[in-house]
């Protein structure tokens, strides 16, 4: 078995991400694809205005068609970059990647790419555009970090502990190996440490049961890798978790492949919507239930606030050489602002550096398996990354 985090040479892995650059005066600059999503500038511009009002040290690079960005002319701490095309929500990956090279999505992502030694113009990018196109364009322009085979999509779901659980992958990778799941755990740990301030978050592996013997071969192998890393103190592995543990808050992070993760996400969204409709129907059934609703209104408002999916908007595309965050396509201004907030927090807390550092530490906790089966060769191979990073 090849090393799970050894997709690049040790010398390359010891180098910091290429687009990490110093922040000037603590200013965080975000690039925003203002044309993406179901509503475009009607939502993104009000959200950007509110974000600037709430973050006096932030700057924005607004990307879109000139006429669409006209309302933002003259905004302080704001720059406009014009793009002539936009990626539609039903555009294929090929169209977004090869035919629309001046799309607002692509130009916004380009703002976080460093090239030929020139630092990037923005610390993170936010878009509500087509998810498949966003991932493809971001991966093409930014490339994956050394030691990461595939990027993953991570977002949060509310739990019973009045907090939320970070779940990844949510659809970027339908078929995953055990090594990919380990990489997701490393990236998810870095994300939670950066955004939520939990330096040692717990990681659960989504399975059909808590027992080690359960699950398919990929899950069993992933569990072995995670336990090996955890034994070295690199990762806080809780063990196997089930679907209901996401909402119990059993672990801070839940790792799964993109097929399972996307089904879990869409199922939870559908359930939340159904329960909301049920409550509304029951409270409007008669004059008496309407009176009961008026009495219960404060409780209902608090419940609505706790389960409001808009508060959790903003999925991170992890594993790239730049920070990219995906907003729901149907997001309103409040929800889109939350995505901007998450991107801001990730950049301010050095998410790229954290992912890079955790990759190196995890490499040292999982020595290479030599091709000839020689223990000495394996020991020599495992010592190489540590020696080169010293």
C-alpha positions as CSV (number, residue, x, y, z in Angstrom):
1,X,0.0,0.0,0.0
2,X,1.3,3.4,-0.9
3,X,1.5,6.1,1.7
4,X,-1.9,7.7,2.2
5,X,-0.5,11.2,2.1
6,X,2.4,10.7,-0.3
7,X,1.2,12.0,-3.7
8,X,4.2,14.3,-3.9
9,X,7.8,14.0,-3.1
10,X,8.9,14.6,0.5
11,X,10.8,17.7,-0.6
12,X,7.7,19.2,-2.2
13,X,5.6,18.3,0.9
14,X,7.9,20.2,3.2
15,X,7.2,23.4,1.3
16,X,4.4,25.7,2.4
17,X,1.3,26.1,0.2
18,X,2.3,28.3,-2.7
19,X,-0.4,31.0,-2.3
20,X,0.0,31.7,1.4
21,X,1.2,35.2,1.8
22,X,1.5,37.7,4.7
23,X,-1.5,39.7,5.6
24,X,-1.0,43.5,5.5
25,X,-2.2,45.2,8.7
26,X,-4.5,42.3,9.5
27,X,-6.7,43.0,6.4
28,X,-8.5,40.0,5.0
29,X,-9.5,40.3,1.3
30,X,-12.2,38.1,-0.2
31,X,-13.1,37.7,-3.8
32,X,-16.8,37.2,-4.5
33,X,-18.5,35.7,-7.5
34,X,-21.4,38.1,-7.6
35,X,-23.2,36.5,-10.5
36,X,-23.4,32.9,-9.2
37,X,-26.5,31.3,-7.6
38,X,-30.2,31.5,-8.3
39,X,-30.5,35.2,-7.6
40,X,-27.1,36.7,-8.5
41,X,-26.4,40.4,-7.6
42,X,-29.8,40.8,-6.0
43,X,-28.6,38.7,-3.2
44,X,-24.8,38.9,-3.3
45,X,-24.5,42.7,-3.3
46,X,-26.7,43.3,-0.2
47,X,-24.8,40.5,1.5
48,X,-21.4,42.0,0.6
49,X,-22.6,45.4,1.9
50,X,-23.7,43.9,5.2
51,X,-20.4,42.0,5.5
52,X,-18.3,45.1,5.0
53,X,-20.4,46.9,7.6
54,X,-19.7,44.1,10.1
55,X,-16.0,43.7,9.3
56,X,-14.2,47.0,9.3
57,X,-10.8,45.3,8.5
58,X,-12.1,43.3,5.6
59,X,-11.9,44.1,1.9
60,X,-13.8,42.7,-1.0
61,X,-13.1,42.1,-4.7
62,X,-16.5,41.9,-6.4
63,X,-16.4,40.0,-9.7
64,X,-19.2,40.2,-12.3
65,X,-20.6,42.0,-15.3
66,X,-20.0,45.8,-15.2
67,X,-23.7,46.8,-15.2
68,X,-24.5,44.3,-12.5
69,X,-21.8,45.7,-10.2
70,X,-22.8,49.3,-10.8
71,X,-24.6,49.7,-7.4
72,X,-21.2,48.9,-5.7
73,X,-19.4,51.8,-7.4
74,X,-17.8,54.0,-4.7
75,X,-18.0,51.4,-1.9
76,X,-15.0,51.8,0.5
77,X,-12.7,48.8,0.9
78,X,-14.2,47.3,-2.2
79,X,-12.8,46.7,-5.7
80,X,-14.7,45.7,-8.8
81,X,-13.3,43.3,-11.4
82,X,-15.4,42.8,-14.5
83,X,-16.1,39.5,-16.2
84,X,-18.1,39.2,-19.4
85,X,-19.6,35.7,-18.8
86,X,-21.4,33.7,-16.1
87,X,-21.6,30.0,-15.3
88,X,-25.3,29.0,-15.3
89,X,-26.6,26.6,-12.7
90,X,-27.2,23.9,-15.3
91,X,-23.9,24.4,-17.2
92,X,-21.8,21.3,-17.6
93,X,-18.2,21.1,-16.2
94,X,-16.9,21.2,-19.7
95,X,-18.7,24.5,-20.5
96,X,-17.5,26.1,-17.3
97,X,-13.9,25.0,-17.7
98,X,-13.2,25.2,-21.4
99,X,-15.8,27.6,-23.0
100,X,-16.4,30.3,-20.4
101,X,-12.9,31.4,-19.6
102,X,-14.0,34.9,-18.6
103,X,-16.8,33.8,-16.3
104,X,-17.3,35.6,-13.0
105,X,-16.7,32.2,-11.2
106,X,-13.3,31.7,-12.9
107,X,-12.2,35.2,-12.5
108,X,-13.1,35.2,-8.8
109,X,-11.1,32.0,-8.2
110,X,-8.2,33.5,-10.1
111,X,-8.0,36.2,-7.4
112,X,-6.8,33.6,-4.9
113,X,-4.2,32.1,-7.2
114,X,-0.5,33.1,-6.9
115,X,1.4,32.8,-10.1
116,X,5.1,33.2,-11.0
117,X,6.0,34.3,-7.5
118,X,3.3,37.1,-7.4
119,X,1.0,36.8,-4.3
120,X,-2.7,36.3,-4.8
121,X,-4.9,39.3,-4.7
122,X,-7.4,37.7,-2.3
123,X,-7.2,35.3,0.7
124,X,-10.4,33.4,-0.1
125,X,-13.1,33.1,-2.8
126,X,-16.9,32.7,-2.2
127,X,-19.4,31.6,-4.9
128,X,-23.0,30.4,-4.9
129,X,-22.5,29.0,-8.4
130,X,-22.8,25.5,-9.9
131,X,-21.1,23.1,-7.4
132,X,-19.6,20.8,-10.0
133,X,-18.3,23.7,-12.1
134,X,-16.9,25.4,-9.0
135,X,-14.9,22.4,-7.9
136,X,-13.6,21.7,-11.4
137,X,-12.5,25.2,-12.1
138,X,-11.0,25.6,-8.6
139,X,-9.1,22.4,-8.9
140,X,-7.8,23.3,-12.4
141,X,-6.7,26.8,-11.4
142,X,-5.4,26.2,-7.9
143,X,-4.3,22.6,-8.0
144,X,-4.4,20.3,-4.9
145,X,-2.1,20.6,-2.0
146,X,0.9,18.3,-1.8
147,X,-0.1,15.2,0.0
148,X,-3.8,15.5,-0.9
149,X,-5.2,13.4,-3.7
150,X,-8.7,14.8,-3.9
151,X,-10.4,17.9,-2.6
152,X,-13.4,17.5,-0.4
153,X,-16.5,19.6,0.3
154,X,-17.1,20.2,4.0
155,X,-20.1,21.9,5.7
156,X,-21.8,21.9,9.1
157,X,-25.1,20.5,10.4
158,X,-26.8,21.5,13.6
159,X,-26.7,19.1,16.5
160,X,-28.4,18.6,19.9
161,X,-25.6,20.2,21.8
162,X,-26.6,23.6,20.5
163,X,-23.6,23.5,18.1
164,X,-22.9,21.8,14.9
165,X,-21.1,18.9,13.4
166,X,-18.7,19.3,10.4
167,X,-19.3,16.6,7.7
168,X,-17.2,15.8,4.7
169,X,-17.2,14.8,1.9
170,X,-20.5,16.0,0.7
171,X,-20.4,15.2,-3.0
172,X,-17.0,16.0,-4.6
173,X,-15.8,12.3,-4.5
174,X,-18.4,9.6,-5.1
175,X,-15.9,6.7,-4.8
176,X,-13.2,6.9,-2.2
177,X,-10.4,4.8,-0.9
178,X,-9.4,4.4,2.8
179,X,-6.5,6.8,2.2
180,X,-8.9,9.5,0.9
181,X,-11.0,9.2,4.0
182,X,-7.9,9.6,6.1
183,X,-7.1,12.8,4.1
184,X,-10.6,14.1,4.7
185,X,-10.2,13.5,8.5
186,X,-6.9,15.5,8.4
187,X,-8.5,18.4,6.4
188,X,-11.6,18.4,8.5
189,X,-9.6,18.6,11.7
190,X,-7.7,21.6,10.3
191,X,-10.9,23.3,9.3
192,X,-12.6,22.9,12.7
193,X,-9.4,24.0,14.5
194,X,-9.2,27.1,12.4
195,X,-12.8,28.2,12.2
196,X,-14.1,27.0,15.6
197,X,-11.0,27.2,17.7
198,X,-11.1,23.5,18.7
199,X,-7.4,22.5,18.5
200,X,-8.1,18.8,19.1
201,X,-11.6,18.1,17.5
202,X,-12.9,14.5,17.6
203,X,-13.3,12.6,14.3
204,X,-16.0,10.0,13.7
205,X,-16.0,7.6,10.7
206,X,-19.6,7.2,9.3
207,X,-20.6,3.5,9.3
208,X,-23.5,1.2,9.7
209,X,-22.6,0.5,13.3
210,X,-20.1,1.4,16.0
211,X,-18.3,-1.9,16.0
212,X,-14.9,-2.2,14.4
213,X,-16.0,-5.3,12.4
214,X,-18.9,-3.6,10.7
215,X,-18.8,-1.8,7.3
216,X,-17.4,-2.6,3.9
217,X,-13.7,-3.2,3.3
218,X,-12.9,0.5,2.6
219,X,-14.5,1.6,5.9
220,X,-12.6,-1.1,7.8
221,X,-9.3,-0.1,6.2
222,X,-10.0,3.6,6.9
223,X,-10.7,2.8,10.5
224,X,-7.3,1.0,10.8
225,X,-5.5,4.0,9.3
226,X,-7.3,6.4,11.6
227,X,-6.6,4.3,14.6
228,X,-2.9,4.2,13.7
229,X,-2.7,7.9,13.4
230,X,-4.7,8.4,16.6
231,X,-2.3,6.1,18.5
232,X,0.5,8.6,17.6
233,X,-1.5,11.5,19.0
234,X,-1.8,13.2,15.7
235,X,-5.6,12.8,15.3
236,X,-8.4,12.5,17.9
237,X,-10.3,9.6,16.4
238,X,-13.5,8.8,18.2
239,X,-14.3,5.7,16.2
240,X,-17.2,4.6,14.1
241,X,-20.4,6.6,14.2
242,X,-23.8,6.2,12.7
243,X,-26.0,8.6,10.9
244,X,-27.9,9.8,13.9
245,X,-24.6,10.7,15.6
246,X,-24.3,13.6,13.2
247,X,-27.3,15.3,15.0
248,X,-26.4,14.0,18.5
249,X,-23.0,15.8,18.2
250,X,-21.2,12.6,19.2
251,X,-18.0,13.8,17.4
252,X,-17.0,17.2,16.1
253,X,-16.3,15.8,12.6
254,X,-17.9,13.0,10.6
255,X,-16.0,11.6,7.7
256,X,-17.6,9.7,4.8
257,X,-17.4,9.4,1.0
258,X,-19.2,12.0,-1.2
259,X,-22.0,9.6,-2.2
260,X,-23.0,8.9,1.4
261,X,-22.4,12.4,2.5
262,X,-24.5,14.0,-0.2
263,X,-27.4,11.6,0.5
264,X,-27.2,12.4,4.3
265,X,-27.2,16.1,3.6
266,X,-30.1,16.1,1.2
267,X,-32.1,13.7,3.5
268,X,-31.6,16.0,6.5
269,X,-32.6,19.1,4.5
270,X,-35.7,17.3,3.3
271,X,-36.6,16.1,6.8
272,X,-36.2,19.6,8.2
273,X,-38.4,21.1,5.5
274,X,-41.1,18.4,6.0
275,X,-41.2,18.9,9.8
276,X,-41.4,22.7,9.3
277,X,-44.4,22.2,6.9
278,X,-46.1,19.8,9.4
279,X,-45.8,22.3,12.2
280,X,-47.2,25.1,10.0
281,X,-50.1,22.9,8.9
282,X,-51.0,21.8,12.4
283,X,-51.0,25.4,13.8
284,X,-53.1,26.7,11.0
285,X,-55.7,23.9,11.1
286,X,-58.4,25.9,13.0
287,X,-59.0,29.1,14.9
288,X,-58.0,27.3,18.1
289,X,-54.7,26.1,16.7
290,X,-54.0,29.6,15.4
291,X,-54.5,31.0,18.9
292,X,-52.2,28.3,20.2
293,X,-49.6,29.3,17.7
294,X,-49.8,32.9,18.8
295,X,-49.1,31.8,22.4
296,X,-46.3,29.5,21.3
297,X,-44.8,32.0,18.9
298,X,-41.7,32.8,21.1
299,X,-40.9,29.1,21.4
300,X,-41.5,28.6,17.6
301,X,-39.2,31.5,16.8
302,X,-36.4,30.1,18.9
303,X,-36.8,26.7,17.3
304,X,-36.8,28.2,13.8
305,X,-33.6,30.0,14.7
306,X,-31.8,26.8,16.0
307,X,-32.7,24.8,12.8
308,X,-32.3,27.7,10.3
309,X,-30.1,26.2,7.6
310,X,-29.1,29.7,6.6
311,X,-27.0,30.1,9.7
312,X,-24.8,27.2,8.5
313,X,-24.3,28.3,5.0
314,X,-20.8,28.1,3.5
315,X,-19.1,24.8,2.5
316,X,-15.4,24.7,2.3
317,X,-13.6,23.2,-0.7
318,X,-10.7,21.6,1.2
319,X,-7.4,20.4,-0.2
320,X,-6.8,23.1,-2.7
321,X,-3.9,25.6,-2.8
322,X,-6.3,28.4,-2.1
323,X,-9.4,28.9,0.0
324,X,-12.7,28.5,-1.8
325,X,-16.1,28.5,-0.2
326,X,-19.4,27.4,-1.7
327,X,-22.7,29.0,-0.8
328,X,-26.1,27.4,-1.4
329,X,-27.4,28.5,-4.8
330,X,-30.7,29.4,-3.3
331,X,-29.2,31.5,-0.5
332,X,-30.7,34.8,0.5
333,X,-28.6,37.8,1.6
334,X,-28.4,36.6,5.2
335,X,-27.3,33.1,4.2
336,X,-24.7,34.4,1.7
337,X,-23.3,36.7,4.4
338,X,-22.8,33.7,6.6
339,X,-20.7,32.1,3.8
340,X,-18.6,35.2,3.6
341,X,-18.1,35.0,7.4
342,X,-16.9,31.5,7.2
343,X,-14.4,32.3,4.5
344,X,-13.2,35.3,6.5
345,X,-12.7,33.2,9.6
346,X,-10.8,30.5,7.7
347,X,-8.5,33.0,6.1
348,X,-7.9,35.0,9.3
349,X,-7.0,31.8,11.2
350,X,-4.6,30.4,8.6
351,X,-6.6,27.4,7.4
352,X,-4.1,26.6,4.5
353,X,-1.2,26.6,6.9
354,X,-3.0,24.3,9.3
355,X,-3.9,21.8,6.6
356,X,-0.3,21.8,5.4
357,X,1.1,21.3,8.9
358,X,-1.3,18.5,9.8
359,X,-0.4,16.7,6.5
360,X,3.3,16.6,7.4
361,X,2.6,15.4,11.0
362,X,0.2,12.7,9.7
363,X,2.9,11.5,7.1
364,X,5.3,10.9,10.0
365,X,2.7,9.0,11.9
366,X,2.1,6.6,9.0
367,X,5.4,5.2,7.6
368,X,5.5,4.0,4.0
369,X,5.1,0.3,3.2
370,X,8.1,-0.7,1.2
371,X,7.6,-2.4,-2.2
372,X,9.9,-5.3,-1.3
373,X,8.4,-5.8,2.2
374,X,11.6,-5.0,3.9
375,X,11.1,-3.4,7.4
376,X,14.4,-1.5,7.1
377,X,13.4,0.0,3.7
378,X,10.0,1.0,5.2
379,X,11.8,2.6,8.2
380,X,14.1,4.5,5.9
381,X,11.2,5.7,3.8
382,X,9.3,6.9,6.8
383,X,12.2,8.8,8.1
384,X,12.8,10.7,4.8
385,X,9.9,13.2,5.1
386,X,10.8,14.1,8.7
387,X,14.5,14.6,7.7
388,X,13.7,16.8,4.8
389,X,11.2,19.0,6.7
390,X,13.7,19.6,9.5
